[in-house]
Amino acid sequence: MGVPFVTLKGDKPNSRGAASIQSAIVLNGWNADTPEQYLEIAETMAGDIDALAVLRGALRQRVAESSVGDRQIYVGAVESAYRDM
């Protein structure tokens, strides 16, 4: 919960789930569509130690305030999806 990670979106649930979590906490720039893009993102993000430190310091709070970490937001989103269906 306190460590950012690069995700390679694929067709398996675990890679899609990881990308979904990243999107929920507004870290879309950490999601790659290709292996080449994965390496590019990893190199870029690893090269900015100061930005990583700031992100790590804020990540736990970002998760807690997102639909991933806040039950009320999550339940509201699920209920809304059920209504739409």
Contacts in CASP RR format, 6 or more apart in sequence:
PFRMAT RR
TARGET T0000
AUTHOR 0000-0000-0000
METHOD contacts of the structure
MODEL  1
MGVPFVTLKGDKPNSRGAASIQSAIVLNGWNADTPEQYLEIAETMAGDID
ALAVLRGALRQRVAESSVGDRQIYVGAVESAYRDM
1 59 0 8 1.000
1 60 0 8 1.000
1 63 0 8 1.000
2 56 0 8 1.000
2 57 0 8 1.000
2 59 0 8 1.000
2 60 0 8 1.000
2 63 0 8 1.000
3 56 0 8 1.000
3 59 0 8 1.000
4 27 0 8 1.000
4 30 0 8 1.000
4 45 0 8 1.000
4 52 0 8 1.000
4 55 0 8 1.000
4 56 0 8 1.000
4 59 0 8 1.000
5 18 0 8 1.000
5 22 0 8 1.000
5 30 0 8 1.000
6 30 0 8 1.000
6 31 0 8 1.000
6 32 0 8 1.000
6 38 0 8 1.000
6 41 0 8 1.000
6 42 0 8 1.000
6 45 0 8 1.000
7 15 0 8 1.000
7 18 0 8 1.000
7 19 0 8 1.000
7 22 0 8 1.000
7 30 0 8 1.000
7 31 0 8 1.000
7 32 0 8 1.000
8 15 0 8 1.000
8 32 0 8 1.000
8 33 0 8 1.000
8 34 0 8 1.000
8 35 0 8 1.000
8 38 0 8 1.000
9 15 0 8 1.000
9 16 0 8 1.000
9 19 0 8 1.000
9 31 0 8 1.000
9 32 0 8 1.000
9 33 0 8 1.000
10 16 0 8 1.000
19 31 0 8 1.000
21 68 0 8 1.000
22 28 0 8 1.000
22 29 0 8 1.000
22 30 0 8 1.000
22 31 0 8 1.000
23 31 0 8 1.000
24 66 0 8 1.000
24 67 0 8 1.000
24 68 0 8 1.000
25 59 0 8 1.000
25 62 0 8 1.000
25 63 0 8 1.000
25 66 0 8 1.000
25 68 0 8 1.000
26 62 0 8 1.000
29 41 0 8 1.000
30 41 0 8 1.000
30 45 0 8 1.000
32 38 0 8 1.000
32 40 0 8 1.000
32 41 0 8 1.000
45 51 0 8 1.000
45 52 0 8 1.000
46 52 0 8 1.000
63 69 0 8 1.000
64 70 0 8 1.000
66 73 0 8 1.000
67 73 0 8 1.000
67 74 0 8 1.000
67 77 0 8 1.000
68 74 0 8 1.000
END
